[in-house]
Amino acid sequence: MPGESSGPLELSPQVALRPEPFGALAYHYGNRRLSFLRSPELVALVRSLAEHPGAAEALAASGIEPARWPAFRRALADLLASEVLRARDEVRACSPTS
């Protein structure tokens, strides 16, 4: 499926999230797009992506009911397509820290 979001993802460093009662606004400073994250659960999921080997693992660890996962997978794919999320560089993610 195009825009598949099961691999390692992270919030783009060019994106700022502004908390809102409905979730958050995401502003991309590079492409100047504004995106809406329409639930606090989606915001928490997006923030946790860098802590997991992939989007599927982040979703499984999120506490979100499995029946709702398809909607969250679509949301992640949309955020990836709009460059709010980006594929995480495996070399950078696995590099040793000093």
Order of alpha helices (4+ residues) and beta strands (2+ residues): beta-beta-beta-beta-alpha-alpha-alpha-beta-alpha
